[in-house]
Amino acid sequence: MSLIVQKFGGTSVKTLDRIRNVARMAIAEHRAGHQVVVTVSAMAGETNRLVALVEGLGPSWSEREYDVVVSAGEQVAIGLLAIAIESLGVPARSYLGWQVRFLTDSAHGKARIVNVEDAAIRKDLAAGRIVVVAGFQGMDEAGNVTTLGRGGSDTSAVALAAALKADRCDIYTDVDGVFTTDPNMVPKARKMDRIAYDEMLEMASLGAKVLQTRSVELAKKYKVPVRVLSSLEEGSGTLLTEEDATMEKVLVSAVAYSRDEAKITVVGIPDRPGLAAAVFGPLAEANVNVDMILQNVSASGEADLTFTVPKGDFRKAMVVLQQKMQSLGAKEVTGREEIAKVSVIGVGMRSHSGVARRMFEALAKDGINILMISTSEIKISVVIEEKYTELAVRLLHDAFELDRPAGDRVGG
């Protein structure tokens, strides 16, 4: 008997009809002889509603109490799904994240999973039940409710699959798999049948909304077979898998973008050892994630340090750095939110040259200025003005012929 973890996002459980549809999908796997664990997000729009309630009480709040409020949506969703499953004649049991439990650290709003206790789930599976588990939620060592960040239900599902040694983890969304770019922006984007863990990890970290970054990290670490499918229509989806030789034949696999970026520059810092630690240490203590970094040193011995942070952390980061200006010896701290990051991704970059040239030429032809650049073995990212995001994505998708079958593309 195989064990399957299914994860359904907010759009999949948006209405009672869709909840019944999810119940039927879980029951179909159960009746096919599989043990089934279902992880569910809050109904679409519910988490946003809860966040708005918190924000309506003022500009600041306890992060602990914020997690108590915004985690409530999943409780409703799992209860409704368990009722729907039982109404169709199959026993089910729901669990909140802290009942399972998902033990996390204490970083409220972006907690990381430390351990998953699976004894209760295994007991219910052995008794023939479908188990429904709340995504997004956890509990720290002190017994405080924590949340895993937006999209955290993906991470809950993959962590469960790893802990239970599941045969596969099916992530159901409102799209049938992973595409070469956002199909809402580029209608001719192609669905990929397979994607390497590393490529998906880059896509998730660079703005693709299909999967949360940490869920892909876990899938890669524990070699969890993950399929991304649509809960709204039939389809084969996309399989996340380990890299093989055929994948390197394709120069670029996808274009990703993120508008959730802000740029900060600390101007005129004396260039001395420990400069970076003095700037980024306080940001780390404030749980601010720093991404792209650029340092310029002038002939006078002063340095300008420019970097990007998530827009949600922009205000916090600016306050932290402005408080540190005197100790840093900086002249000023400036910031800008109207930027975007656009990236090309592909494991084929490890064995092919010319990607950067093709990318920069495509952007230059339409007058798109590059503000920052960063690279890894399998990606090149640029920061541009936010107003050019859609144009840049379309240009790069065309430049690397991503609308064509993989074998017919540049470098294919």
Secondary structure, 3 states (H helix, E strand, C coil): CCEEEEEECHHHHCCHHHHHHHHHHHHHHHHCCCEEEEEECCCCCHHHHHHHHHHCCCCCCCHHHHHHHHCHHHHHHHHHHHHHHHHCCCCEEEECHHHHCEEECCCCCCCCEEEECCHHHHHHHHCCCEEEEECCEEECCCCCEEECCCCHHHHHHHHHHHHHCCCEEEEEECCCCEECCCCCCCCCCCEECEEEHHHHHHHHHCCCCCCCHHHHHHHHHHCCCEEEEECCCCCCCEEEECCCHHHHHCCCCEEEEEEEEEEEEEEEEECCCCHHHHHHHHHHHCCCCCCCEEEEECCCCEEEEEEEEEHHHHHHHHHHHHHHHHHHCCCEEEEEEEEEEEEEECHHHHCCCCHHHHHHHHHHHCCCCCCEEEEECCEEEEEEEHHHHHHHHHHHHHHCCCCCCHHHCCCC
